[in-house]
Amino acid sequence: MSSTSPPKYWFPAKRYGWGWGLPSAWQGWVVLVVFFALVVGGIPFVQVAMGNAEYVAYVGGLTLILIAICWFTGEPPRWRWGGRDT
């Protein structure tokens, strides 16, 4: 039996602008909580131990991973002006 329901995205598109909003599935919330835990958890282990430049690189790498996850599990990104999409 074929299912015609639209795919369930972890991260829906923002209503205005480009990108994604808050998660709409529990998997998205887990990804977001883990991201913030790693950012905050990196302060004593990366920033204090290695320095600010390494911490910025660490957070930049985590952010790229978060964007990749949003890209593959979220709605296709495009500019939105707030109107109802068809």
N, C-alpha and C positions, 0 to 999 in steps of 0.2 A: 504494500500500500504506500503510495507516495504522499509525502507531507508537503503542503503548499504554504505552510506558515513561514513568515520571515525568520531569518536566523536571529538567535538571541545574542546580542552583543554585550560584552562585559562593560564596555565604555561607550555610552551614546555620544553622539556629536553635540557640541555646544549649539545653542540656538542662534547666537550671534558670534560671528568671527570664525576662525579656523581652529580646529582641534577637538578635544574631547572634554566632557564634563565629568561630574562625579560618577562613580561606578553604578551600574544598574543590576549587577549580579554579585552574588557572594564571592565569586572568584576574583572579581575586580577589586572588591574591598580587601581581600587577602593580599593581593598584589600591592595595593596602596599602603596598607599597614606595614607590610614587610619592607617596602621602600623607605618609609619614614623611620622605621626601627633601625634599618641599616645606616641611614644618614645620621641619626642621633647617636647610634652605637659606635659610629666611626670617629666620633669626637675624641674619646679617650684613647682609642687604639690607633688611629691614623693621625689625627691632627696633633695630639700631644706628643706621640712617639716620634713622628716623622716631620711634622711641620705643616704650615698653611698651604703651600703649593701642592703637596701630595694630597692633602685633604680636598682641595678644589678639584684635582684630577679624579680622585675617588668619587666625589659627588657627581662630577661630570659623567663618569662611566656609568654610575647607577642611573642617572637621568637618561642616558642613551638607551639603556636596557629597558627602562620604563616606557620610553617612547616606542621602542620596538614592540613591546607587549601590547601597548595601546593600538599600534598600527595593525597588528595581526588579529587582535581580538575585539577591536572597536569598529564603529561605523566608518565607512570610507571617508577620509578627510577631504573637505572642500570648504570654500568660503560660504558662510550662511548669513543671511540678512535678517533673520528672525521671522520670516513668513512661513506659512505652512508649506512644507516640501511635498512635492508630488512624486 
